[in-house]
Amino acid sequence: MTVLTQGKQTGEFLLSEANGDRSREVVTVTVAGAVALPSGQVLGKITATGKYVAYSNAASNGSETAAAVLLNACPGTNGDYKCTVFVRDCEVWESMLTGIDSNGKTDLTALGVIVRLLRG
């Protein structure tokens, strides 16, 4: 029998959000290095361009501060993409996020993006 493994689904990390589109924004996300960004990727915002990229606490261009969580995945093709992100007033599952660390968790909490631990 063939075993199929299903990957993460779009928005699977989301526990709750505010009414309407209050929690969401449509932004420009830049894919670099031909690395796809999955749904649930933590993003930082580059200060000089206002574009979002994968969050990296080691960066020094603004993306060292977690600023959003990606809703829809971006392909592994370099370029800019219009994407929906969560930037405020929502709860997300920590275990379902990509690229999260303790500093990123603190940054997101300051925005009103509450990172929850999955309880059994």
N, C-alpha and C positions, 0 to 999 in steps of 0.2 A: 504494500500500500504506500502510495506517495504521501509524504508529509509536507504540508505547505506551512510556511511561516509568514504571518502577516506583520508588516512593519507598523510604525506609528502612523496614526491617521491624522488628518488635518484637524487642528484644534483639540486633540485628545488631552492635552495638558490643561485645558481650561476647566476650572471648577465653577466659577460664577463670574458674571460681569454686570455692569450697570445697565439700566434700561436704555433701549434704543442703541445708538452708536456712541454713547458717551465714553466708553472705555477704549474705543478704536480710533485710529487715524490711518489715512492712506499716505505713505511716504515713499521716497526713493531708497531702495536697498541696492548697494553695490556688491556684486559677487566678484571676488578676486582670487587668483590662483586656481581657477577652475574647480573650486570646492563648493559643492551644492550645500545650501542651507536648508535644513529640515524645518517643518512646522515645530514650534517650540524653541527655536534658536534664540538665545539671548543676544540682543543687539546693542551696540554703542553708536553714538552719533558723532561724526567727524565735525569738529568745530568749524573748520574753514569752508566746508561745502554744504553742511546741513544734511548730508547723506548718511544713511545707516549702514553699518557693516557688522560682521560678527564681533561681539564684545571680546576684548582682551584686556585684562587687568594690567598687562605689561606694556600696553601701547602708550603713546604720549601725544595723540592727535585729537583727543576727545573721546575716542572709543574705549578708553580705559574706565569709563563710567557707564554702567548698564543703563540703557534708556528705554528699552522696549522689548517685547517678546513677539516674534514673528508668527503670524497666523498661517499663511499659505507658504509652502516651500518654494525656494528659488532653485533653478537648475544649476548644474555645474558648468555653466558657460559664462565666462567673464562678461560683465556689463551691468547696466543699471536696470532695475525692475521696479514697477509700481506695485507695492505690496501693502496689505493690511497688517497693522501691528497693534498690540495692546500697550497703551502708555499710561493708563490710570484706572483706578476704581475697578479692580478685578482680583480674583484669586486664582492661582495656578498651582499645579502639583510640581513640587521641586524635582521629583524623580523623573518627570517627563520632559524637563527642560534640557537643552543642549548648551553647554558652555557656561553653566552657572557655577559660581564659587561664593564664598562667604561675603566678599566685597560686593559682588554683583547682587547678591540677595539684599544687602543693606541698601544699595542704590535703588533697586526696584521698590523696596518697602517705602523709601522716601517719596516715591512717585504715587504711592497708593496701589501698587501692584504687590499684593500679599502672596508670598511664597509659602505654601503649606507643605508639611510633611504628610506623606500617606500613612494613615493609621490602619492597623489590621484588626 
